[in-house]
Amino acid sequence: MRSRWSSDAVAGLDPVALRVYTSRLLGSEPSLVLFGGGNTSVKHLRPDPRGGMRRTLTIKGSGTDLSSIGRDGFAPLALDDLLLLRERKTLDDETMVELVTLALLDTRAPRPSIETLLHAFIPLGWVDHSHADAILTLTNQPDGAARVRDALGGAVGLVPYVKPGFELSKAAASVYDADPSISGLVLNKHGLVTFGETAEESYERHIELVSLAEKRIARAWFGPRMPTIQSQADVSSLALSLRGLLSRRRHTIVRSDASPRIRAFVDQPDLGRFSQQGPATPDHVLRTKRLPLVLPSADPADAPQAVARYEAAYDAYVTEHADADHDFRHDPGPRVVLVPGVGMFTAGRTAAEADAVAQIYRHTMNVIEGAESMGGYAALPVRDFFDIEYWPLELYKLKLAPPDRELAGRVALVTGAASGIGRAAARVLAAAGAHVLVSDIDATGAGQVAGLICESGDAAEPLELDVTDPSAVSSAMRQAAIAVGGIDIVVSNAGIADAASIAVLELDAWQRSLDVNATGHFLVTKSAVRAMREQRIGGSVILVCTKNALDPGRDFGAYSAAKAAQLQLGRVLAIENGEHGIRVNMVNPDAVFADSRLWSRDLRAGRAAAHGVDVDQLEDFYRRRNLLQSPIGVDDVAEAVLFLASDRSSKTTGAILPVDGGVRGAFPR
């Protein structure tokens, strides 16, 4: 590991700004801290609103990400108030949190790190704490203390494992007091703490000690592997099965990784032994669970029993270690699934959460590999992991999370989403919490829409898709399974329109309309319901039809006939899939002009001629002919799509929802 320190970058920075800078240096190294892990602090003088200066400990807020932290991610506390607590012999967690909170000098600051007292009790001005992979590799071995001494010598003090809090803070301070010449502390199976009189000294000590540890670690797992599963269909089928099993209580996103690095780990003959030891540090247990599930085979038929056994074992683990008044349990399903010959699947409420689980477990793999290559991997006892997983101070972080949105954990595929109704539907579904696959034959347009959704803080991925190509549609469904585990919502929207009298309509124009407006919906919905049936958690299919399916217009025969076929397709799909919990409904919009590529110049001219109005009067003609005398916009249709996609319409299937302002001839008959 190399130092990233820049003297030019720190020139003129005040203590807190300098603390932000060095914190980000540590946070930029994934092998040091991940997703809110680690903590940093600085002791300095701060103006007291009541007059004079106040000795202050400014420390990272609980759960704040070091890689992107700013000044508002730190909490300032009265240092002298904290130092008084060291004189106590005992201090329970609840009282400790209350007293630390009372020491806050800014009521708007985030909740201070749980390791605030450890930072306060070390007398030096700058303190840095990480969960460095290399340090964890040394400590997670049967002879971990000897490994640390061999690699780092007398530069560090060794602190036995103690759950974070008051006792760990006193133990760490006592080790420091016994030898103030040390550069840092190694917390057994927890990480590394360094300190210094200056920010640079503490940071450079951290980099130096981690580098020394790295030099002692051998990595040699590129050995025998089981046969690789070549078929994407096989992997996607397993992903669908797993996602369905893990989404029975609440919808979950499942990511898959079959990279060579993952295969090198999961194909090891002893996977069933070393993967069941526990994570490298208790800090990871809330995201990854204590243990991954190891599937006995890549056959989806084996997954249900394997998941059931895992969940039963998890329930037994909680029952064994919980107090009598324990009334809360995490979802018993696995967060990490390892499959020899295939790779790794990770689960989360969102794709970002599943990605975080994957990244953390990749680091666990690194630690296990290094330890196994040296003296063997040895994690903490089970009880220690339980105490962190159900520790009220860790569970508090869950309370800080915003409530789930309406479609949280669900995956939606929208076709024809580069413009018009499709784009509006993609936006509204994403805003409701769905992970949206933005598909269109226009790959550039799909990418732009997905990008805008992500910029707004929602989740979307682009997908190039020609709905008339059977192989492309099948491939898209496989990609959805591999990327996010499957699909819950399909908005079959892609369409085209041409105006011509049947008497003069060319055969290729007729066929093209059928290909896109009927067969395209057949291919998409057929593939979608097959995937939904494999998941076995139901789903919602919405076909964007048109009022023309019930009330065709002059010179619009090819479009009206194909869309009528689409509507009947939806009705039959509803009949055939209700027993699988899959709802199929139709939306019938009319005359949606704004933001629509459907209404080309030629189509406008053709429809204006058919209705006997000027082209520039066409939009007003359509507005005036509906009962509400109101123009219909893409957002109006998107809201109808959201209603049918959500649980608000959970008892509705085979229905036609008009969004046309009330066109009399379009009333269902």
C-alpha positions as CSV (number, residue, x, y, z in Angstrom):
1,M,0.0,0.0,0.0
2,R,1.4,3.4,-1.0
3,S,1.0,6.7,0.8
4,R,-1.3,9.2,-0.9
5,W,-0.2,12.1,1.3
6,S,0.2,15.5,-0.5
7,S,1.8,18.4,1.4
8,D,0.4,20.8,-1.2
9,A,-3.1,19.6,-0.6
10,V,-3.0,20.2,3.2
11,A,-1.4,23.6,3.1
12,G,-3.5,26.1,5.1
13,L,-6.2,23.6,6.3
14,D,-7.7,24.0,9.7
15,P,-7.8,20.8,11.9
16,V,-11.3,19.7,10.9
17,A,-10.6,20.3,7.2
18,L,-7.3,18.3,7.6
19,R,-9.3,15.6,9.3
20,V,-11.6,15.4,6.4
21,Y,-8.7,15.2,4.0
22,T,-6.9,12.3,5.7
23,S,-10.2,10.5,6.4
24,R,-10.9,10.5,2.6
25,L,-7.4,9.2,2.0
26,L,-8.1,6.2,4.2
27,G,-11.6,5.8,2.7
28,S,-10.3,5.7,-0.8
29,E,-8.5,2.4,0.0
30,P,-11.2,-0.4,-0.1
31,S,-8.8,-2.8,1.6
32,L,-8.9,-0.5,4.7
33,V,-12.6,0.5,5.1
34,L,-15.9,-0.4,3.5
35,F,-19.4,1.2,3.7
36,G,-19.3,3.3,6.8
37,G,-16.6,1.3,8.5
38,G,-13.6,2.7,10.3
39,N,-13.4,5.9,12.2
40,T,-11.1,8.9,12.6
41,S,-10.8,11.8,15.0
42,V,-8.8,14.9,15.9
43,K,-8.3,16.7,19.2
44,H,-8.2,20.5,18.9
45,L,-9.4,23.8,20.4
46,R,-12.8,25.0,19.4
47,P,-14.5,28.3,20.3
48,D,-17.0,28.0,23.1
49,P,-20.2,29.9,22.4
50,R,-20.1,30.9,26.1
51,G,-16.6,32.4,25.7
52,G,-13.1,31.2,25.5
53,M,-11.9,28.0,23.8
54,R,-12.9,24.4,24.5
55,R,-10.8,21.3,24.2
56,T,-12.7,19.2,21.6
57,L,-12.7,15.8,20.2
58,T,-14.1,15.8,16.7
59,I,-14.9,12.3,15.5
60,K,-16.6,10.6,12.6
61,G,-20.3,10.2,12.9
62,S,-21.6,6.7,13.2
63,G,-22.1,5.0,9.8
64,T,-20.6,7.9,7.8
65,D,-18.6,6.8,4.8
66,L,-14.9,7.9,5.1
67,S,-14.5,8.0,1.3
68,S,-16.9,10.9,0.9
69,I,-17.1,12.4,4.3
70,G,-17.3,16.2,4.7
71,R,-17.2,18.5,7.8
72,D,-20.8,17.7,8.5
73,G,-20.0,14.0,8.8
74,F,-18.1,14.7,12.1
75,A,-19.3,15.3,15.6
76,P,-17.6,17.7,18.0
77,L,-17.5,16.7,21.7
78,A,-16.2,18.2,24.9
79,L,-13.0,16.2,25.4
80,D,-12.7,16.9,29.1
81,D,-16.2,15.5,29.7
82,L,-15.2,12.3,27.9
83,L,-11.9,11.8,29.8
84,L,-13.8,11.9,33.1
85,L,-15.5,8.6,32.1
86,R,-12.2,6.7,32.1
87,E,-12.2,6.8,35.9
88,R,-15.3,4.6,36.0
89,K,-14.9,0.9,36.5
90,T,-18.0,-0.1,34.5
91,L,-20.3,1.7,32.1
92,D,-23.2,0.0,30.4
93,D,-23.9,0.7,26.7
94,E,-27.0,2.7,27.2
95,T,-25.4,5.0,29.8
96,M,-22.3,5.4,27.7
97,V,-24.3,6.6,24.7
98,E,-26.2,9.0,26.9
99,L,-23.1,10.5,28.4
100,V,-21.3,10.7,25.1
101,T,-24.4,12.4,23.6
102,L,-24.4,14.9,26.5
103,A,-20.9,15.9,25.6
104,L,-21.9,17.0,22.1
105,L,-21.0,20.6,21.3
106,D,-23.3,20.8,18.3
107,T,-26.9,19.5,18.5
108,R,-27.0,19.2,14.7
109,A,-24.1,16.9,14.5
110,P,-24.5,13.2,13.6
111,R,-24.4,10.5,16.3
112,P,-20.7,10.0,17.3
113,S,-18.9,6.8,16.5
114,I,-19.4,4.0,19.0
115,E,-15.7,4.0,19.5
116,T,-15.6,7.6,20.6
117,L,-14.1,6.8,24.1
118,L,-11.3,4.8,22.5
119,H,-10.3,7.9,20.5
120,A,-10.7,10.1,23.6
121,F,-8.6,7.9,25.9
122,I,-5.6,7.9,23.5
123,P,-3.8,11.1,24.4
124,L,-2.3,11.9,20.9
125,G,-4.0,14.5,18.7
126,W,-4.8,12.3,15.7
127,V,-6.3,8.8,15.7
128,D,-7.1,6.6,12.7
129,H,-9.0,3.2,12.9
130,S,-9.5,0.8,10.0
131,H,-10.5,-2.8,9.3
132,A,-7.5,-3.4,7.1
133,D,-7.7,-6.7,5.2
134,A,-4.0,-7.4,5.8
135,I,-4.3,-6.9,9.6
136,L,-7.4,-9.1,9.7
137,T,-5.6,-11.8,7.8
138,L,-2.9,-11.9,10.5
139,T,-5.3,-11.9,13.4
140,N,-7.8,-14.4,12.0
141,Q,-5.5,-17.4,12.5
142,P,-5.1,-19.8,15.4
143,D,-1.7,-18.1,16.3
144,G,-2.8,-14.6,15.3
145,A,-0.9,-12.8,18.0
146,A,2.4,-14.5,17.0
147,R,1.7,-13.6,13.3
148,V,1.2,-9.9,14.3
149,R,4.4,-9.9,16.3
150,D,6.3,-11.6,13.4
151,A,5.1,-9.1,10.9
152,L,4.9,-5.8,12.9
153,G,7.4,-6.5,15.7
154,G,7.2,-4.1,18.7
155,A,5.7,-1.3,16.6
156,V,2.2,-2.1,17.9
157,G,0.4,-3.1,21.0
158,L,-2.0,-6.1,20.9
159,V,-5.5,-5.7,22.3
160,P,-7.5,-8.9,22.9
161,Y,-11.0,-9.0,21.3
162,V,-13.5,-7.0,23.2
163,K,-16.8,-5.8,21.8
164,P,-16.6,-2.1,20.9
165,G,-17.6,0.3,23.7
166,F,-16.4,1.2,27.1
167,E,-14.4,-1.9,27.9
168,L,-12.6,-1.9,24.6
169,S,-11.7,1.8,25.1
170,K,-10.2,1.2,28.5
171,A,-8.3,-1.9,27.3
172,A,-6.8,-0.1,24.3
173,A,-5.8,2.9,26.4
174,S,-4.2,0.6,29.0
175,V,-2.1,-1.1,26.3
176,Y,-1.0,2.3,25.0
177,D,-0.2,3.5,28.5
178,A,2.1,0.5,29.0
179,D,4.2,1.5,26.0
180,P,3.6,5.0,24.6
181,S,6.4,4.5,22.1
182,I,4.2,2.2,19.9
183,S,2.9,3.5,16.6
184,G,-0.5,1.7,16.8
185,L,-2.7,-0.9,18.3
186,V,-3.9,-4.1,16.6
187,L,-7.4,-5.0,17.9
188,N,-7.8,-8.7,17.6
189,K,-10.1,-9.6,14.7
190,H,-11.2,-6.0,14.6
191,G,-8.6,-3.9,12.9
192,L,-5.8,-1.4,13.3
193,V,-5.6,1.9,15.2
194,T,-2.8,4.3,14.7
195,F,-2.1,7.7,16.2
196,G,0.3,10.6,16.1
197,E,1.0,14.2,17.0
198,T,0.2,15.2,13.5
199,A,-2.3,14.0,10.9
200,E,0.5,13.0,8.6
201,E,2.2,11.0,11.3
202,S,-0.9,9.0,12.1
203,Y,-1.7,8.4,8.4
204,E,1.8,7.4,7.4
205,R,2.0,5.0,10.4
206,H,-1.2,3.4,9.2
207,I,0.1,2.9,5.6
208,E,3.4,1.6,6.9
209,L,1.9,-1.0,9.2
210,V,-0.5,-2.3,6.7
211,S,2.2,-2.5,4.1
212,L,4.4,-4.6,6.5
213,A,1.4,-6.9,7.1
214,E,0.8,-7.3,3.3
215,K,4.4,-8.4,2.7
216,R,3.9,-11.4,5.0
217,I,0.7,-12.7,3.2
218,A,0.8,-15.3,0.5
219,R,-2.0,-15.6,-2.0
220,A,-2.0,-18.9,-4.0
221,W,-5.6,-19.8,-4.7
222,F,-5.8,-20.4,-8.4
223,G,-5.8,-24.2,-8.2
224,P,-8.2,-26.9,-9.1
225,R,-11.7,-25.9,-10.2
226,M,-14.9,-27.6,-10.9
227,P,-16.2,-27.6,-14.5
228,T,-17.5,-24.1,-15.5
229,I,-21.2,-23.8,-16.3
230,Q,-21.2,-22.4,-19.8
231,S,-24.9,-21.7,-20.3
232,Q,-26.2,-18.3,-19.3
233,A,-29.6,-20.0,-19.2
234,D,-28.4,-22.3,-16.4
235,V,-27.0,-19.4,-14.3
236,S,-30.1,-17.2,-14.9
237,S,-32.4,-20.1,-13.9
238,L,-30.5,-20.5,-10.7
239,A,-30.7,-16.8,-10.1
240,L,-34.4,-16.8,-10.6
241,S,-34.9,-19.6,-8.2
242,L,-32.7,-18.0,-5.5
243,R,-34.4,-14.6,-5.8
244,G,-37.8,-16.2,-5.5
245,L,-36.8,-18.0,-2.4
246,L,-35.2,-15.0,-0.8
247,S,-38.1,-12.7,-1.7
248,R,-40.9,-14.6,0.0
249,R,-41.0,-12.2,2.9
250,R,-40.0,-9.0,1.1
251,H,-38.7,-8.4,-2.4
252,T,-34.9,-8.7,-2.8
253,I,-32.4,-7.8,-5.5
254,V,-29.9,-10.6,-6.2
255,R,-26.6,-9.9,-7.9
256,S,-24.3,-12.6,-9.4
257,D,-20.6,-12.8,-9.9
258,A,-18.9,-15.6,-11.8
259,S,-15.5,-13.9,-12.3
260,P,-12.3,-15.8,-12.1
261,R,-11.5,-14.3,-8.7
262,I,-14.8,-15.6,-7.3
263,R,-14.4,-19.0,-9.0
264,A,-10.9,-19.4,-7.5
265,F,-12.6,-19.2,-4.0
266,V,-15.8,-21.1,-4.5
267,D,-14.1,-24.0,-6.4
268,Q,-11.7,-24.8,-3.5
269,P,-12.2,-28.3,-2.2
270,D,-12.4,-27.1,1.4
271,L,-15.0,-24.4,0.8
272,G,-17.5,-26.0,3.1
273,R,-15.0,-25.8,6.0
274,F,-13.4,-22.4,5.8
275,S,-16.5,-20.5,4.5
276,Q,-18.4,-21.6,7.6
277,Q,-16.1,-20.0,10.2
278,G,-17.6,-16.5,10.1
279,P,-16.6,-13.1,8.7
280,A,-13.2,-11.5,9.2
281,T,-14.6,-9.0,11.6
282,P,-17.9,-8.6,13.5
283,D,-18.4,-5.2,11.7
284,H,-19.4,-7.1,8.6
285,V,-22.0,-9.4,10.1
286,L,-24.9,-7.0,9.7
287,R,-24.4,-6.9,6.0
288,T,-23.2,-10.4,5.1
289,K,-24.8,-12.4,8.0
290,R,-22.4,-14.6,10.0
291,L,-22.3,-17.4,7.3
292,P,-22.8,-17.7,3.6
293,L,-25.0,-20.4,2.1
294,V,-23.0,-23.0,0.2
295,L,-25.3,-24.7,-2.4
296,P,-24.6,-28.4,-2.9
297,S,-25.0,-28.0,-6.7
298,A,-26.0,-25.6,-9.5
299,D,-29.3,-27.4,-10.0
300,P,-32.1,-24.9,-9.1
301,A,-34.1,-27.9,-7.8
302,D,-31.7,-28.2,-4.9
303,A,-32.0,-24.6,-3.9
304,P,-35.3,-24.7,-1.9
305,Q,-34.1,-27.4,0.5
306,A,-30.8,-25.7,0.9
307,V,-32.3,-22.3,1.7
308,A,-34.8,-24.0,4.1
309,R,-31.9,-25.7,6.0
310,Y,-30.1,-22.4,6.2
311,E,-33.1,-20.5,7.5
312,A,-33.8,-23.2,10.1
313,A,-30.1,-23.1,11.2
314,Y,-30.3,-19.3,11.5
315,D,-33.4,-19.5,13.6
316,A,-31.7,-22.0,15.9
317,Y,-28.7,-19.7,16.2
318,V,-30.9,-16.8,17.3
319,T,-32.8,-19.0,19.7
320,E,-29.6,-20.4,21.3
321,H,-28.0,-17.0,21.9
322,A,-30.9,-14.6,22.5
323,D,-32.1,-13.5,25.9
324,A,-35.6,-14.6,27.0
325,D,-37.1,-11.1,26.2
326,H,-35.5,-11.0,22.7
327,D,-38.3,-9.9,20.3
328,F,-36.6,-9.1,17.1
329,R,-35.0,-11.3,14.4
330,H,-33.4,-10.4,11.1
331,D,-34.7,-12.1,8.0
332,P,-33.3,-15.6,8.3
333,G,-32.4,-15.9,4.6
334,P,-28.7,-15.8,3.5
335,R,-27.1,-12.6,2.1
336,V,-24.3,-14.5,0.4
337,V,-24.8,-17.7,-1.6
338,L,-21.7,-19.6,-2.9
339,V,-22.0,-22.1,-5.7
340,P,-19.1,-24.3,-6.7
341,G,-18.7,-24.3,-10.5
342,V,-20.8,-21.1,-10.8
343,G,-19.8,-18.2,-8.5
344,M,-21.4,-16.0,-5.9
345,F,-24.9,-14.5,-5.5
346,T,-25.5,-11.7,-3.1
347,A,-28.8,-10.3,-1.9
348,G,-30.0,-6.9,-0.7
349,R,-33.1,-4.7,-0.6
350,T,-31.6,-2.7,-3.4
351,A,-28.9,-3.3,-6.0
352,A,-26.6,-1.0,-4.1
353,E,-27.1,-3.0,-0.9
354,A,-26.5,-6.3,-2.8
355,D,-23.3,-4.8,-4.3
356,A,-22.1,-3.7,-0.8
357,V,-22.6,-7.3,0.4
358,A,-20.7,-8.6,-2.6
359,Q,-17.8,-6.1,-2.1
360,I,-17.5,-6.9,1.6
361,Y,-17.5,-10.7,1.0
362,R,-14.8,-10.3,-1.6
363,H,-12.7,-8.8,1.1
364,T,-13.6,-11.7,3.4
365,M,-12.4,-14.0,0.6
366,N,-9.1,-12.1,0.6
367,V,-8.7,-12.5,4.3
368,I,-9.6,-16.2,4.3
369,E,-7.3,-16.9,1.3
370,G,-4.4,-15.2,3.0
371,A,-5.0,-16.9,6.4
372,E,-5.5,-20.3,4.8
373,S,-2.3,-19.9,2.8
374,M,-0.4,-19.2,6.1
375,G,-1.7,-20.9,9.3
376,G,-5.4,-21.5,8.6
377,Y,-8.4,-19.3,8.9
378,A,-10.0,-18.9,12.4
379,A,-12.8,-16.5,13.1
380,L,-14.3,-15.4,16.4
381,P,-16.6,-17.7,18.4
382,V,-20.2,-17.7,17.4
383,R,-21.4,-15.8,20.5
384,D,-19.3,-12.8,19.6
385,F,-20.9,-12.4,16.2
386,F,-24.4,-12.7,17.7
387,D,-23.6,-10.0,20.2
388,I,-22.7,-7.6,17.4
389,E,-25.5,-8.7,15.0
390,Y,-28.2,-8.1,17.7
391,W,-26.3,-5.3,19.6
392,P,-28.8,-2.4,20.2
393,L,-26.1,0.1,19.3
394,E,-25.8,-1.6,15.8
395,L,-29.5,-2.1,15.4
396,Y,-29.9,1.7,16.0
397,K,-28.4,2.2,12.5
398,L,-31.3,0.3,11.0
399,K,-33.7,2.8,12.5
400,L,-31.8,5.6,10.7
401,A,-32.6,4.1,7.3
402,P,-35.5,5.8,5.5
403,P,-38.7,3.7,5.2
404,D,-39.0,1.5,2.1
405,R,-40.7,3.0,-0.9
406,E,-43.7,1.4,-2.4
407,L,-41.8,-0.8,-5.0
408,A,-38.6,-1.3,-3.0
409,G,-36.8,-4.5,-4.0
410,R,-38.8,-5.0,-7.2
411,V,-37.4,-5.1,-10.7
412,A,-39.3,-3.5,-13.6
413,L,-38.6,-3.9,-17.3
414,V,-40.0,-1.1,-19.5
415,T,-39.9,-1.5,-23.3
416,G,-39.8,1.4,-25.6
417,A,-38.5,3.5,-22.7
418,A,-36.3,5.9,-24.5
419,S,-39.2,8.4,-25.0
420,G,-42.8,9.1,-24.4
421,I,-45.0,6.9,-22.2
422,G,-42.1,4.4,-21.7
423,R,-39.7,7.0,-20.4
424,A,-42.4,8.5,-18.1
425,A,-43.3,5.0,-16.8
426,A,-39.6,4.2,-16.2
427,R,-39.2,7.4,-14.2
428,V,-42.3,6.9,-12.0
429,L,-41.5,3.3,-11.2
430,A,-38.0,4.2,-10.3
431,A,-39.2,7.0,-8.1
432,A,-41.4,4.5,-6.3
433,G,-38.3,2.4,-5.5
434,A,-38.2,-0.1,-8.3
435,H,-34.9,-1.1,-10.0
436,V,-35.8,-0.3,-13.6
437,L,-34.4,-1.9,-16.7
438,V,-34.8,0.8,-19.4
439,S,-35.1,-1.0,-22.7
440,D,-35.4,0.3,-26.2
441,I,-34.2,-0.4,-29.7
442,D,-32.5,3.0,-29.4
443,A,-29.6,2.0,-27.1
444,T,-28.3,5.6,-26.8
445,G,-31.7,6.9,-25.8
446,A,-32.2,4.1,-23.2
447,G,-28.8,4.9,-21.8
448,Q,-29.7,8.6,-21.5
449,V,-32.9,7.8,-19.7
450,A,-31.2,5.4,-17.3
451,G,-28.5,7.9,-16.6
452,L,-31.0,10.6,-15.7
453,I,-32.9,8.3,-13.4
454,C,-29.6,7.4,-11.6
455,E,-28.7,11.1,-11.3
456,S,-31.9,11.6,-9.4
457,G,-30.8,9.0,-6.9
458,D,-33.0,6.2,-8.2
459,A,-31.9,2.9,-9.7
460,A,-31.9,2.0,-13.4
461,E,-29.9,0.2,-16.0
462,P,-30.1,0.5,-19.8
463,L,-30.9,-2.5,-22.0
464,E,-30.8,-2.5,-25.8
465,L,-33.8,-4.5,-27.0
466,D,-35.6,-5.1,-30.3
467,V,-38.9,-6.6,-29.2
468,T,-39.4,-8.3,-32.6
469,D,-36.3,-10.4,-32.2
470,P,-37.0,-13.6,-30.2
471,S,-33.4,-14.3,-29.4
472,A,-32.9,-10.7,-28.2
473,V,-36.0,-10.9,-25.9
474,S,-34.8,-14.2,-24.4
475,S,-31.4,-12.8,-23.9
476,A,-32.8,-9.7,-22.2
477,M,-34.7,-11.9,-19.7
478,R,-31.5,-13.9,-19.0
479,Q,-29.6,-10.6,-18.5
480,A,-32.2,-9.4,-16.1
481,A,-31.9,-12.6,-14.1
482,I,-28.1,-12.5,-14.0
483,A,-28.0,-8.7,-13.3
484,V,-30.6,-8.4,-10.6
485,G,-32.1,-11.9,-10.0
486,G,-35.2,-11.7,-12.1
487,I,-38.2,-9.5,-12.8
488,D,-41.4,-8.4,-11.0
489,I,-43.0,-5.8,-13.3
490,V,-43.1,-5.7,-17.1
491,V,-44.4,-2.6,-18.9
492,S,-44.8,-3.8,-22.5
493,N,-45.0,-0.5,-24.2
494,A,-42.9,-0.5,-27.4
495,G,-44.9,0.4,-30.5
496,I,-45.1,2.1,-33.8
497,A,-47.9,3.7,-35.9
498,D,-48.5,4.5,-39.5
499,A,-51.7,6.0,-41.1
500,A,-53.0,4.5,-44.3
501,S,-56.3,3.2,-45.7
502,I,-56.5,-0.5,-45.8
503,A,-57.2,-0.3,-49.6
504,V,-53.8,1.2,-50.2
505,L,-51.9,-0.3,-47.2
506,E,-48.7,-2.1,-48.3
507,L,-48.2,-5.6,-47.0
508,D,-44.8,-4.8,-45.4
509,A,-46.4,-1.9,-43.4
510,W,-49.2,-4.3,-42.2
511,Q,-46.6,-6.9,-41.3
512,R,-44.4,-4.4,-39.5
513,S,-47.3,-3.2,-37.4
514,L,-48.1,-6.8,-36.4
515,D,-44.5,-7.5,-35.7
516,V,-44.0,-4.6,-33.3
517,N,-47.5,-3.9,-31.9
518,A,-48.6,-7.5,-31.5
519,T,-45.9,-10.1,-31.8
520,G,-43.4,-7.9,-29.9
521,H,-45.7,-7.9,-26.9
522,F,-46.2,-11.6,-27.3
523,L,-42.5,-12.3,-27.2
524,V,-41.9,-10.0,-24.2
525,T,-44.8,-11.1,-22.1
526,K,-44.2,-14.8,-22.9
527,S,-40.6,-14.6,-21.7
528,A,-41.6,-12.5,-18.7
529,V,-44.3,-14.8,-17.3
530,R,-42.0,-17.8,-17.8
531,A,-39.4,-16.0,-15.6
532,M,-42.0,-15.0,-13.1
533,R,-43.3,-18.5,-12.8
534,E,-39.7,-19.7,-12.1
535,Q,-39.4,-17.1,-9.3
536,R,-42.8,-18.2,-7.8
537,I,-43.5,-14.8,-6.2
538,G,-46.0,-13.5,-8.6
539,G,-45.7,-10.4,-10.7
540,S,-47.4,-7.7,-12.6
541,V,-47.6,-7.3,-16.4
542,I,-49.0,-4.1,-17.9
543,L,-49.6,-3.8,-21.6
544,V,-49.8,-0.2,-22.9
545,C,-52.5,-0.6,-25.5
546,T,-54.7,2.2,-27.0
547,K,-58.3,3.3,-27.1
548,N,-58.1,2.2,-30.8
549,A,-58.3,-1.4,-29.7
550,L,-61.9,-0.8,-28.7
551,D,-62.7,2.2,-31.0
552,P,-60.7,2.0,-34.2
553,G,-60.2,5.0,-36.4
554,R,-60.4,5.6,-40.1
555,D,-57.2,5.0,-42.0
556,F,-55.6,3.4,-38.9
557,G,-56.3,-0.2,-39.7
558,A,-52.8,-1.8,-39.3
559,Y,-52.3,-0.1,-35.9
560,S,-55.8,-0.7,-34.6
561,A,-55.8,-4.4,-35.6
562,A,-52.4,-5.1,-34.1
563,K,-53.3,-3.3,-30.9
564,A,-56.6,-5.2,-30.6
565,A,-54.5,-8.4,-30.8
566,Q,-52.3,-7.0,-28.1
567,L,-55.3,-6.4,-25.9
568,Q,-56.7,-9.9,-26.4
569,L,-53.2,-11.2,-25.7
570,G,-53.3,-9.5,-22.3
571,R,-56.7,-10.9,-21.5
572,V,-55.6,-14.4,-22.2
573,L,-52.4,-14.0,-20.3
574,A,-54.5,-12.9,-17.3
575,I,-56.6,-16.1,-17.6
576,E,-53.5,-18.3,-17.9
577,N,-51.3,-16.8,-15.1
578,G,-53.7,-15.9,-12.3
579,E,-53.0,-19.2,-10.6
580,H,-49.3,-18.2,-10.5
581,G,-50.0,-14.9,-8.8
582,I,-49.2,-13.0,-11.9
583,R,-51.5,-10.1,-12.7
584,V,-52.0,-8.9,-16.3
585,N,-53.7,-5.6,-17.0
586,M,-54.0,-3.1,-19.9
587,V,-53.8,0.7,-20.1
588,N,-55.6,2.4,-22.9
589,P,-54.4,5.9,-23.5
590,D,-55.5,8.2,-26.3
591,A,-53.8,11.0,-28.2
592,V,-50.6,11.3,-26.1
593,F,-48.7,13.9,-28.1
594,A,-46.1,15.4,-25.7
595,D,-42.7,13.7,-25.6
596,S,-43.9,11.0,-28.0
597,R,-42.0,9.6,-31.0
598,L,-45.1,7.8,-32.1
599,W,-46.7,11.0,-33.5
600,S,-44.3,11.6,-36.4
601,R,-45.0,14.3,-39.0
602,D,-46.5,11.8,-41.4
603,L,-48.7,10.3,-38.8
604,R,-50.0,13.7,-37.7
605,A,-50.8,14.5,-41.3
606,G,-52.6,11.2,-41.9
607,R,-54.7,11.5,-38.7
608,A,-55.5,15.1,-39.5
609,A,-56.7,14.1,-42.9
610,A,-58.8,11.2,-41.5
611,H,-60.6,13.6,-39.1
612,G,-60.9,16.4,-41.6
613,V,-58.9,19.0,-39.6
614,D,-55.7,21.0,-40.2
615,V,-52.5,19.5,-38.8
616,D,-52.0,22.3,-36.4
617,Q,-55.5,21.8,-35.0
618,L,-55.0,18.0,-34.5
619,E,-54.0,18.1,-30.8
620,D,-56.9,20.4,-29.9
621,F,-59.3,18.2,-31.9
622,Y,-58.4,15.2,-29.7
623,R,-58.6,17.2,-26.5
624,R,-62.1,18.5,-27.4
625,R,-63.5,15.1,-28.3
626,N,-63.0,13.6,-24.8
627,L,-65.6,14.2,-22.0
628,L,-63.2,16.0,-19.7
629,Q,-61.9,18.3,-22.5
630,S,-58.4,17.6,-21.2
631,P,-55.1,16.8,-23.0
632,I,-53.6,13.5,-22.0
633,G,-49.9,13.5,-21.1
634,V,-47.3,10.8,-20.6
635,D,-47.3,11.4,-16.9
636,D,-51.0,10.6,-16.7
637,V,-50.4,7.2,-18.3
638,A,-47.4,6.6,-16.1
639,E,-49.5,7.1,-13.0
640,A,-51.9,4.5,-14.3
641,V,-49.0,2.1,-14.9
642,L,-47.7,2.7,-11.4
643,F,-51.1,1.9,-9.9
644,L,-51.3,-1.4,-11.8
645,A,-47.7,-2.3,-11.0
646,S,-48.2,-1.7,-7.3
647,D,-49.9,-3.7,-4.5
648,R,-52.7,-1.1,-4.6
649,S,-54.2,-3.1,-7.4
650,S,-53.3,-6.5,-6.0
651,K,-56.8,-7.9,-6.6
652,T,-57.1,-6.6,-10.2
653,T,-56.2,-8.6,-13.3
654,G,-57.5,-8.8,-16.8
655,A,-58.7,-5.2,-16.5
656,I,-58.5,-2.3,-19.0
657,L,-57.8,1.1,-17.5
658,P,-58.6,3.9,-19.9
659,V,-56.5,7.1,-19.7
660,D,-58.3,9.0,-22.5
661,G,-60.3,11.7,-20.8
662,G,-63.5,9.8,-21.6
663,V,-63.8,9.0,-25.3
664,R,-67.3,7.6,-25.7
665,G,-66.6,5.1,-28.4
666,A,-63.8,3.6,-26.3
667,F,-66.0,2.6,-23.4
668,P,-65.5,-1.2,-22.8
669,R,-68.5,-3.2,-24.2
